[in-house]
């Protein structure tokens, strides 16, 4: 497993977010980004997850009392699959884009069609 400090990993996530066009980020509604060490035990290789209601599924009453959607990037699985800091930054960037796409209602099949494996 690659040894990267928590701060270094968090910076990789921040860099990935900085690379997302500001106009796209401005379209996101009620979303927080989190970094956690590990995903749920039933999916130990999960790199990230979007937990919320995609924009395409929200209706007029959705926002009443809704907690923010969450995009979580998981440190452990990412570090276990990478051997260099450059690989970590790449995987984090792809994961951030992937989870943002889910917020906009783009599913895994469409992401794969677009080349975001």
Secondary structure, DSSP 8 states (H G I E B T S, - for coil): -----HHHHHHHHHHHHHHS-HHHHHH--SEEEEEES---GGGTT--EEEES--GGG--TTTTTT---EEEEEEHHHHHHH-SSHHHHHHHHHHHHHHHHHHHTT--HHHHHHTT--
